[in-house]
Amino acid sequence: MSDPVLQPRSNTTARLLGMGLLTAGAAMIYWQGILPLLAAIKEKPLVEYSIKLVILGEFFVCIGLFWIVRGLAGYTAIREMQKNLRSLKILSAVSLAATLLSWWLLARVFQSYGYYSE
């Protein structure tokens, strides 16, 4: 397995990378989840949103928080997870459950205001 292009070598670098991911994820959630939801509440005629970007934003927020809290140890733990099949299965199951729950909740909220996705 090759080394990634952007690999943190200190706690500070890992935490800054985590802050970048957290910021990007929060921006995705805000622009693709919260703003369209507020527009739906105000009953605007056309509301465009992307559930996929909201879910990606949630993933970025989770990984960013993990790296901010644990620093370089968090980054190393995620890299080592690729070799541990049991951890990968658990992470996949939790991610799938969180993704489906987010998708279902956001779709239900928009449907309750009369907006349906294609």
N, C-alpha and C positions, 0 to 999 in steps of 0.2 A: 504494500500500500504506500503510495507516495505522500509526502508531506503537503499540507495545504499551503496555498500562496500566502495567506494572512494567518500566521500562527503566533499567538502571544507567547512571549518568553518571560513575562513577569506578571505579578498580581495586578499591577496598575494597568498594564496593557490589556489583560483579560477583562478587567472591570470596565475599561473604556470601550472595549468591543461589546461588552454586555450592555452598556449604556446606549451605544449606537443601535443595537438590535431592539432594545426596549423602546427607544424613541421612534424607530421605524415602525414597529408593531403598533404602538399607540397611535401613530398617525394613520395607519391603515384602518384601525378600528374606528377612529374618529370620523374619517372622511367616507368610509364605506359602510359604517354601521350606525353611528350616532347621528350624523347630519341627515342621512336619509330617513331615519326614524323620526327625527324632529320635524322634517318636512311632511311625513305621513301624518303625524299628529296634527299639523296645521292644515291638513287636507289639501295639499297641493295636487294638481291634476296629474303630474308626471313625476314619479320618484324612481330614480335609477340607483341600484345598489348591487354590490357583489358580495355574496356570502362567502365565496372562495377567498377573497382578500381579507375578510374579517377573520376567517379561520387561520389564514397564514399570519395575520397580525397577532392573533392569540398565541400561536406557536413562537413567534419572535419575542413577545413579551415574556413568556415562560422561560425561554432559553436565556434571554437577557437578564432576567431577575436571578436565575440560577448562577450565571457568571458573575453578576455583581456581588452576590452574597459569598460565593465560594472562591472567586478569583481564579487563579491558575489551576487550583485543584479541581474546580468545576469543569474547566475546559478539558483537563486530562481525564476526568471521569467520563465525559462524553466520548472522548476519543477511544478509551478503553472499552466502552460499552459495545463497540463494533465487534469485539472479540468474544464477548460474553453473550451467548445465544439466549439464555434465560432472561437476562436484563432487557435484551432487545424485544423479546416476546411480550414482556410486561409493559414496556414503554409503548409498543405498538398497540396493545389492547387498550391502554389508558388513553392514548392519543385518538384512537378510533372512537372510543366512547365519548370523549370530550368534543370531537369534531361533529359526531352525529347529534349530540345534545345541542350544541351551538346552532347547527344548521336547522334543527327542528324548532328550537325556541324562536330564532329570528324569523323563520318562515311563518310561524304561528302569529307572531306579533304583527307582521306586515299584513297577513291575511285578515286579522281582526280589524284592521283599518281599511280593508277592501282592496289591498294591493296584492297581486299574484305574480309570481315569477314564472317564466316560461320553462 
